[in-house]
Amino acid sequence: MRASTFVMIGFAVVFGLLAVFIANIWLNNQARQRVEAAAPTQGTPTQTIVVAKEPLRFGAEIAESMLKEVPWPADAVPAGAFNKISDVINGGRRIVLAAIEPNEPVLALKITGPGQRATLSALVRPGMKAVTIRVNDVEGVGGFVLPGDHVDVVMTRQLEKGQATTEVVLLNSRVLATDQSADERASKPQVAKSVTLEVTTLEAQKVWLASSVGSLSLLLRKAGEAAEDSSRRVTLTDLGRAIEPSGNASFVTIGVTRASKRQEYNVPVDAVSAAFSERQPPHDRGEHYRYQVWGVERSYDNNQGWEVDNEEPIRGHR
């Protein structure tokens, strides 16, 4: 073999060993950086909290083997966290109320108190009530309403022959359960016969009153949507015309008098202006005209001006 061949082999061996040496140094540095990043920052106080060792689902009884203690920055401990496993286990059995994932802190609001049952009452927030309404496959949005969702409740009723109305009676209510299921991690649609909602006392009264005079349906809200859209009553006269989004309309309050009892309603300003622009008030003293605006009869008298009489549809004038 030529001398140049031995020289080339020697260079290859040297550079190979050098590459292995550099790669080893780089890997060691990376490992040291990962360890330092995982370790608590020096000087940052920590304390032990209890987290889940495995997925915990609604209704599961908590055992010691399901939990573990981990260090946690003291200034970032979530409210309701437990410091020791014994704080969770002692005092009586506890049941999971809301799903808890592995390494997620176990919080008091997600489990029952010592010895308590996993009943629906444990899921209701302070100051709120639970009310159940009857639904079917259509009124219940085809079974896609699940615990943890938020819905609007719509009432539809028939006033008289040829007169029907629909209006929203509840906005953005949280679903506590469908039938007898309260598991918020349920994802499979299932047609329910009843839906339980979390409401205030006043809202519960509205639901019961609405269910006694009409039929109730649910409107499923987009996940995470918190805005409460304004709404108004829709009648049969609205079916033949386009309805502008209520969020872009300005409203004015008009009074309605029925049997000496006066009530006030919010009506879009543009709609009222358009309706009354078609007819000007009478100019002759003593004349009395009557018009219907959005299902509300309104009259004009030269002596008194505009005034709302009732809600009955009145055709014609004078």
Secondary structure by P-SEA (a helix, b strand, c coil): ccaaaaaaaaaaaaaaaaaaaaaaaaaaaaaaaaaaaacccccbbbbbbbbbccccccccccccccccccccccccccccccccccccccccbbbbcccccccccccccccccccccccccccccccbbbbbbbbcccccccccccccbbbbbbbbbbccccbbbbbbcccccccccccccccccccccccccbbbbbbcaaaaaaaaaaaacbbbbbbbccccccbbbbbbbbccccccccccccccbbbbbbbbbcccbbbbbbccaaaaaaaaccccccccccbbbbbbcccbbbbbbccccccccccccccccc
